[in-house]
Amino acid sequence: MRILHLSDTHLDRTDAPNARGVNATASLRLMLDELRRLQGLDAIVVTGDLADDGAVEAYTTLRTLIGAYARDRNIPVLCTTGNHDEREAFAKVLGSGHLDADGTDRAELVFDSQERAAVSTAAGWRFVTLDSLVPGKVYGRLGASQLEWLREVLRTPAERGTVLAFHHPPVALEMSPMQQVFGLRDPGDLAAVVRGGDVRVILTGHYHIQLFGLLESVPVWVTPGVVNRIDLTVAPGGERAVRGASASLVELGGSAGPMFHTFHARDPRAHETVYEIDEAEARAFMARHG
């Protein structure tokens, strides 16, 4: 199983630069163009913050661009919500978030609640997308009812194994205060659900960096963002975002799996600063949103 893992496209309602001068649609186009020669893919997973402000037009752009890439390769696209997303607009354009190559909804099971969680199967692998969105908040949470639904899904093992995908990582770097505050708020509850099951990998985004960790011995992969990436080589406590679209290839199965590889688009303006805040500004932001 070869998965193209994208996250944090932050598409706007218009094909124009955002307030910080970054054209999110152009970043996605550039990333997909860089990956045009990538062969042997079985699925595309997009782990949230698809839209920057939850606009229907942003989801339509994502469906058009990533949908065309998937259609050319006859593979499904599996999307989750993120903290910037809006559930009703997401569902209006993407349905369950599980789409076949021809754009039809392929979900085999959908969580019967407002959260956008669903299940489908590809090449013997079960894909479960979860909804860690807490409206109006930067951090994420998987509530008790969604976790119980996941527990029931996992009671029956999949043929090859299960891939979990959602936005907020259940792991964080101690050197990054923002990660400590704005990741998944209930990782222990999720750990209890996946313990001893057939989950082979957890795919997330949100941090705009590449990061690997473990949750109950399950590999957790955080793919960097498409719209920009976070540079951690700043003064302690601060944060800097720089230009440069990135994506990941996830390979499952085989004696060495899972394996992860990161692609970086050849952007002539890569590494230019998008924004930078110092420790005082970061603490003020965390106080407002944490």
C-alpha positions in Angstrom: 0.0 0.0 0.0 1.4 3.3 -1.1 -0.3 6.4 0.2 0.2 10.0 -0.9 -0.3 12.0 2.3 -1.2 15.7 2.1 -2.3 18.1 4.8 -2.9 21.8 5.5 -3.7 23.1 2.1 -5.5 26.1 3.6 -7.3 26.9 0.4 -9.0 30.2 0.2 -12.3 31.1 -1.6 -10.3 32.8 -4.3 -7.2 31.9 -6.3 -5.2 34.8 -4.9 -2.5 35.4 -2.3 -3.7 35.4 1.3 -3.0 38.1 3.9 0.6 36.9 4.3 1.2 36.9 0.5 1.0 33.1 0.0 -1.2 31.7 -2.8 -2.5 28.4 -1.3 -4.0 27.2 -4.5 -0.7 27.8 -6.3 1.1 25.9 -3.6 -1.1 22.9 -4.1 -0.8 23.0 -7.9 3.0 23.2 -7.6 3.1 20.2 -5.2 0.8 18.1 -7.4 2.9 19.0 -10.5 6.1 18.0 -8.7 4.5 14.6 -8.0 3.1 14.0 -11.5 5.7 11.3 -12.1 5.0 9.4 -8.9 3.8 5.9 -9.7 2.2 3.0 -7.9 -0.1 5.0 -5.6 -3.1 3.2 -4.0 -4.7 6.1 -2.2 -4.5 9.8 -1.3 -5.1 10.9 2.3 -5.6 14.6 3.1 -5.5 15.2 6.9 -7.4 18.5 7.5 -7.3 22.2 7.2 -8.4 21.8 3.6 -9.9 25.2 3.7 -8.5 28.3 5.5 -11.9 29.7 6.4 -14.3 26.9 5.7 -15.6 28.3 2.4 -17.4 26.0 0.0 -15.3 27.4 -2.9 -12.2 26.2 -1.2 -13.5 22.6 -0.9 -14.5 22.7 -4.5 -11.0 23.8 -5.6 -9.5 20.9 -3.5 -11.9 18.4 -5.0 -11.1 19.6 -8.5 -7.3 19.6 -8.2 -6.7 16.6 -6.1 -9.6 14.8 -7.8 -8.0 15.2 -11.2 -4.7 13.8 -9.8 -6.6 10.8 -8.3 -8.7 10.2 -11.4 -5.6 10.0 -13.6 -4.3 7.3 -11.3 -7.6 5.6 -10.6 -7.2 5.9 -6.8 -9.5 7.1 -4.0 -9.1 10.3 -2.0 -9.8 10.3 1.8 -10.2 13.6 3.6 -10.5 14.7 7.2 -11.5 17.9 8.8 -9.1 20.2 10.6 -9.5 23.2 13.0 -9.8 25.6 10.1 -12.5 23.5 8.4 -16.3 23.9 8.5 -18.2 20.6 8.7 -21.3 21.6 6.7 -19.3 23.0 3.8 -17.0 20.0 3.9 -19.9 17.6 3.7 -21.6 19.7 1.0 -18.7 19.2 -1.4 -16.9 16.1 -0.1 -19.7 14.1 1.4 -18.2 11.6 3.9 -14.7 12.6 2.8 -14.1 9.2 1.1 -14.3 9.6 -2.6 -13.6 7.1 -5.4 -11.5 8.1 -8.4 -14.6 9.1 -10.3 -15.8 11.4 -7.4 -18.5 9.2 -6.0 -18.8 8.6 -2.3 -17.2 5.3 -1.3 -17.8 5.2 2.5 -18.8 1.9 3.8 -19.7 3.2 7.3 -20.3 6.8 8.5 -20.3 8.0 12.1 -23.9 9.0 12.9 -23.2 12.4 14.4 -22.2 15.9 13.4 -18.5 14.8 13.4 -17.2 13.8 9.9 -15.8 10.3 10.6 -16.1 7.4 8.1 -14.7 4.0 7.0 -13.8 2.6 3.6 -11.4 -0.1 2.3 -8.7 0.0 -0.4 -6.6 -2.9 -1.4 -7.5 -4.8 1.7 -6.6 -1.9 4.0 -9.2 -0.3 6.2 -9.1 3.5 6.2 -10.8 5.3 9.2 -11.0 9.0 9.1 -11.8 10.8 12.4 -12.9 14.3 13.2 -10.7 16.1 15.8 -12.2 19.5 15.0 -13.3 21.6 18.1 -15.2 24.6 16.5 -13.5 27.9 17.3 -10.4 26.2 18.9 -6.9 25.5 17.6 -6.4 22.3 19.6 -8.2 19.0 18.8 -10.3 16.5 20.6 -11.9 13.1 19.9 -15.0 12.9 22.0 -16.2 9.8 23.9 -18.9 8.9 21.4 -16.5 9.1 18.5 -13.9 7.0 20.3 -16.6 4.4 21.2 -17.6 4.3 17.6 -14.0 3.7 16.6 -13.7 0.9 19.2 -16.6 -0.9 17.6 -15.1 -0.5 14.1 -11.8 -2.0 15.3 -13.5 -5.0 17.0 -13.4 -6.7 13.6 -9.9 -6.9 12.2 -9.3 -5.7 8.6 -7.8 -8.0 6.0 -4.4 -6.1 5.9 -4.8 -3.7 8.8 -6.2 -0.3 9.6 -5.0 3.2 8.8 -6.3 6.0 11.1 -6.3 9.5 9.7 -7.2 12.8 11.5 -5.8 16.3 11.9 -4.4 16.9 15.4 -1.4 14.8 16.3 -1.4 12.7 19.5 2.3 13.4 19.8 4.3 16.6 20.3 7.9 17.9 20.6 8.8 19.2 24.0 10.8 22.0 22.4 7.6 23.4 20.8 5.2 25.0 23.3 2.7 25.5 20.5 2.6 21.8 19.8 2.2 21.0 23.5 -0.9 23.3 23.6 -2.5 22.8 20.2 -2.2 19.1 19.5 -4.8 16.4 20.4 -6.2 16.9 23.9 -7.1 13.3 24.6 -4.2 11.1 23.3 -4.5 8.7 26.2 -8.2 7.9 25.4 -7.2 7.2 21.8 -4.3 5.0 23.0 -6.7 2.9 25.0 -8.9 2.3 21.9 -6.0 1.3 19.6 -4.2 -0.8 22.1 -3.8 -4.4 20.9 -5.7 -3.8 17.7 -4.8 -3.8 14.0 -4.1 -0.1 13.5 -0.8 -0.1 11.6 -0.3 3.7 11.3 -1.8 7.0 12.3 -1.6 9.8 9.8 -2.0 13.5 10.9 -1.1 17.0 10.0 -1.6 20.4 11.8 1.9 21.1 12.9 3.2 22.0 9.3 6.4 19.9 10.0 7.4 16.3 9.5 7.4 14.4 12.8 7.4 10.7 13.8 6.3 9.3 17.1 4.5 6.3 18.7 1.2 5.9 20.4 0.8 2.5 22.1 3.5 1.2 19.7 1.5 2.5 16.7 3.6 4.7 14.4 2.3 8.3 14.2 3.3 10.3 11.1 2.8 14.1 10.9 3.2 15.3 7.4 4.4 18.9 6.7 1.9 21.4 5.3 1.2 22.1 1.6 0.6 25.9 2.1 3.9 26.4 4.1 6.0 24.8 6.8 7.1 25.7 10.3 10.8 26.3 10.9 11.8 25.3 14.5 15.3 26.9 14.3 14.1 30.1 15.9 14.7 31.4 19.4 13.1 29.2 22.1 9.4 29.7 22.5 8.9 31.5 19.2 7.7 30.3 15.8 8.5 31.0 12.2 6.6 29.9 9.1 8.4 29.7 5.8 7.4 29.2 2.2 7.6 25.7 0.6 5.0 23.1 -0.1 5.6 19.5 1.2 3.9 16.1 1.1 4.7 12.5 2.1 4.7 9.1 0.7 3.7 6.4 3.2 4.4 2.7 2.3 2.7 0.0 4.3 3.2 -3.8 4.3 6.5 -5.6 3.6 9.2 -6.4 6.1 10.3 -2.8 6.6 6.9 -1.1 6.7 5.7 1.4 7.5 8.1 3.7 5.7 7.8 7.5 5.3 9.4 9.8 2.7 8.9 13.6 2.4 8.7 15.5 -0.8 9.4 19.2 -1.1 8.2 21.3 -4.0 10.9 23.2 -5.9 9.6 26.6 -5.1 11.9 29.4 -6.1 10.8 31.3 -3.0 11.2 28.4 -0.6 12.4 29.2 2.8 11.3 32.8 2.6 9.7 33.9 5.9 5.9 34.0 5.9 5.6 35.2 9.5 7.7 35.1 12.7 6.6 35.6 16.3 8.7 35.7 19.4 8.1 34.0 22.7 5.9 36.8 24.1 3.7 36.8 21.0 3.5 33.0 21.1 2.4 33.0 24.7 -0.2 35.7 24.0 -1.6 33.6 21.1 -1.7 30.4 23.3 -3.5 32.3 26.0 -6.1 33.5 23.6 -6.7 30.2 21.9 -5.5 27.5 24.4 
